[in-house]
Amino acid sequence: MRILLVEDSAVLRYTMVSFIERAGHRAVVAESGEEALQLIESAAVDLVIMDVEMPGLDGFETTRLIREFYGERWVPIIFVTGMGDEASYKKGIEAGGDDYMIKPISPMILQAKLRAFERIADMQQELRELNEKLQRLSQRDSLTELYNRRAFEEKARSQWLVSTRAHEAVTILMIGADFSAQDRADRRWG
């Protein structure tokens, strides 16, 4: 996984990067919330480990902005902080955090959390691939691989809206086939 580590302490950054890399992941480092926002605009990440207390944008506000940037795409965010009170936990979850770790960080606990989020990322990827396959199957004829009536209606509706906005004419050509490829083969050899 590609993990964005947002931490203002140089010592903690160094330590966390070594934990992340020993777990077999790639760390991308930001020293502030502002730098983290710049990084996510230029490269996708699979997980964010976010310090809460930082100068400038704190971790909670940075998380809100990351959630806004990603929109529908879910990227897990783990808060790392010295604040272990219930109010801080609640504020972190309300800001969009998915997990909470108290400093000092245990390498074993961090590794376990990374494994858990890696499994979730793998399941998300598998779900995306299955949804794409389902989308293709719902739009194509299984024998000919041509678009089916459902796909035709979706594309026709879309094209109609485009042509209406542009005040352009639309031409539709429909070709019907009475026999499938298997029917033709059966007639030839039948």
Residue pairs with C-beta under 8 A, 6 or more apart in sequence:
1 25
1 26
1 46
1 47
1 114
1 117
1 118
1 121
2 25
2 26
2 28
2 43
2 44
2 45
2 46
2 47
3 20
3 25
3 26
3 27
3 28
3 45
3 46
3 47
3 48
3 49
3 114
4 28
4 29
4 30
4 36
4 39
4 40
4 45
4 47
4 48
4 49
5 13
5 16
5 17
5 20
5 27
5 28
5 29
5 30
5 49
6 30
6 31
6 32
6 33
6 35
6 36
6 48
6 49
6 50
6 51
6 54
6 59
6 62
7 13
7 16
7 29
7 30
7 31
7 49
7 51
7 54
7 80
8 31
8 32
8 51
8 54
8 55
9 51
12 51
12 103
13 29
13 31
15 105
16 27
16 49
16 80
16 105
16 110
17 27
17 29
19 105
19 107
19 110
19 111
20 26
20 27
20 49
20 110
20 114
21 27
22 107
22 111
23 110
23 111
23 114
23 115
25 114
25 118
28 39
28 43
28 45
30 36
30 38
30 39
32 54
32 55
32 56
32 57
33 54
33 56
33 57
33 58
33 59
33 61
33 62
33 65
34 56
34 57
36 48
36 50
36 62
36 66
37 57
37 62
37 65
37 66
37 69
39 45
40 66
40 69
40 70
41 69
45 75
46 75
46 117
46 121
47 75
47 76
47 77
47 78
47 114
47 117
47 121
48 63
48 66
48 75
48 76
48 77
48 78
49 77
49 78
49 80
50 59
50 62
50 63
50 77
50 78
50 79
50 80
50 97
51 59
51 79
51 80
51 81
52 58
52 59
52 60
52 79
52 80
52 81
52 83
52 88
52 92
53 59
53 81
53 82
53 83
54 62
57 65
59 79
59 81
59 92
59 95
60 91
60 92
60 95
60 97
61 95
63 77
63 79
63 92
63 95
63 96
63 97
64 95
64 96
66 75
66 77
66 96
67 96
74 124
76 98
76 99
76 117
76 120
76 121
77 96
77 97
77 98
77 99
78 97
78 98
78 99
78 100
78 101
78 113
78 117
79 92
79 97
79 99
79 100
79 101
80 101
80 103
80 105
81 88
81 92
81 100
81 101
81 102
81 103
82 102
82 103
83 102
84 102
88 100
89 100
92 100
93 100
99 113
101 109
101 110
101 113
138 150
138 151
139 147
139 148
139 150
139 151
139 154
140 146
140 147
140 148
140 151
141 147
141 148
143 180
143 181
143 182
144 180
144 181
147 155
156 172
159 170
160 170
163 169
163 170
179 187
